[in-house]
Amino acid sequence: MNSDKIGVIRRESEFASADSQTTEAALQEACRKASLLTGIPERIDPDGSLWFSFAGIKGVLPAQRADLSLHLWGCDAVNLQERLGRRTCFTVTGFAKTSAGETYAVLDRYAVQEQYLREVLLMHHAGDVIPCTVARVTPEAAYCDLGLGILGILPRTRICVMYPKAVYDILDCGDPINAVVIGYHSYG
């Protein structure tokens, strides 16, 4: 795990795993304690809600609570498709019932990311260097995971002294890099 002078850079893989062996009682305990968990979503609804399977119970992560970056960058919930098959952090916020009377867990990733953004990332100032991982590459920019899936944009013109023709000529998804903070998109 990387750390810096402000706080610990968190990765989604470091939290307790919630999977097909996780019982409803364990999820209720995690809800009571506000524990951070990770799981791998197995399907996505047309609205972008992510579904998880636990032992005898399903969990839903509503699209509007699934990713802070959707709100920061104005992305469409269709971008949540890339979460399928990838470890995703969340808290259990409660339980609800389907119209058929089946209980399911209600999950929230947005609150986890928001707390991390406020307590760690926003404590950095212009000029601070933070470790990150390249999450997505386009010809014009690299989207870097600053921790817990919160994305920062690294434009092509800020990657090196000699501008590359395309970002993917220099960076690949998964590359660990250090980036200098130049500012923040408005949040709040």
N, C-alpha and C positions, 0 to 999 in steps of 0.2 A: 504494500500500500504506500502510495506517495503522500508526503506531507509537506507543508510549507510553513512559513512564519505565521500565517493566519489560523490555519486549522487543517484538519485531515481531509485530503481529497478522497471522496467516497466512491466506490464502485459497486454496482448492483450485485456483483457476484459474492460480496463479502457477508451478506446477511443470511439468516437462517432460511433454509429451503422449505417451501411449502409445496408438496407434491401429492401424488395419488395415495400416499401413506398418511397424510395429514387428516386427522379426524375433525369432526365438527366441534368437539370439546376443545381440541387444541386451537382451533380458530377462534372460539369464544374466549379462551384464555389470552390469545394474542390481541383480541379486540379490547379486552379489559385492561391489559398492560400497555396498549398502544405500541406493540412490538413491530419492528420493521421486518418484513418477510420478502422472499423472492420466489417467484414461480415462473413457469413457462406457459404463456397463453396457447390454447390449442385451436381456438377459432375466433373469428371476428364477425360481428353483425354488420349489416350494411351501413348502420349509423356510426361504426367505428368502435363500438363497445367490445372489449376483449373478455373472453370466457376461459376460465381455468377449471380443472377437475381436481378435486380432493377426494378423500375416502368417503364415498357415499353422499357427497355434497358438491355442488358447483359454486363457483365464485364469479362475479361479474365486476369488471372494471369499466364503468361508464366512460364513453369517449371524452366527455367534458372534464373528467377527472383523471385522464390517462397520461397526459403529457403537458407539462408547463410550456415546453417549446412551441406547442400548437398556438398557445395564447401569445407568447412573446413575438413569434415570427408570423402570426396570422396564417399558419398552414392549415390545410384541410385535414379532417379526421382520417381521410383515406391514407395519410402517411403512417397511421398506426399499423397498417398491414405489415410493415417491417418488424414489428414487435413479435409477430408469430414465430415461435420456435426459439426466441431469445429470452434470456433471464430478465425479468422485470420486477422491480421493487414495488412494494405497496404496504399499506396498513389495512387492517380489517376495521371498517367503521360501523358495521352493524349487520343485521340479518333481515331478510325480507322473504315473502312467500310469492310463488308464481300463482297464476290464476287456477292452476291444478292443485294448489296447496303444498307444493314442494318448497322446502326452505333452501335459500341460497345466501352465500356471504356477499356483502357489498364491500368492494375494495376501493382504495384511493391511493393513487400515485402522486397526484398533483400536490397534495399537502406535504408529502415527504420531500418532493423537489423544492417546493416553496420555502420550507423551513431551511433546507440546505442552502438555497440561494441567499436567503437573508442572513443566516448565521455564518456562512463561510465565503461564498463567492462575492457578495457585495461588500465585504470587508477589504477587498483588494482595490488598489488604486491604479491609475494609469502609470505604466512603467513596471508594475509587478510582473514577475514571471510565474506562470502556473503550468503544471504538467497537465496534459490532456491527451486524448486519443482521437485520431481521425475517424469519424463515424461515417461520413458520406463525402464523395468528391464529385464536383461538377467541373466543367471547363473553366468556370469563373471563380470558384470558391471551394474551400474545404469547410465542412461543418464538423466541428470538434466537440467531443463529449468532454465537458468540464467536470463531470462527476454526476452520478445518478441520472444520466441521460439528458442533462441540460446541455443544450447546444450553443456554441459560440461560432461566429462566422469568421473565417480567415480568408479575406479576399485575395485573389491572384496577385494583385499589386502590392500586397504586404508580405508575401512569402519569402522573397529574396530580392537582392539588389537588382539583378537582371530578371525582368518579368518573364515568366515562362509563357509559352503559347497557350498552354492549358495546365490546370492544376494537377491533373492526373499524370502529367509528365514528371512530376516531382514527388507527389504524395499518393499513398494507397490507403484504403480503408484498413483500420487496425494499427496504423503506424503510431507509435507513442512519440509525442513531440512536446517541446516546451514552447509556450506562446506568451507573448507580452500583452498585457491588458492595455488597450488604447481607449476604451470607454465602454459604456453600457447602453443598450437599447432601453428606452423608457420602460419601467416596470411599475406596476402598482395599481 
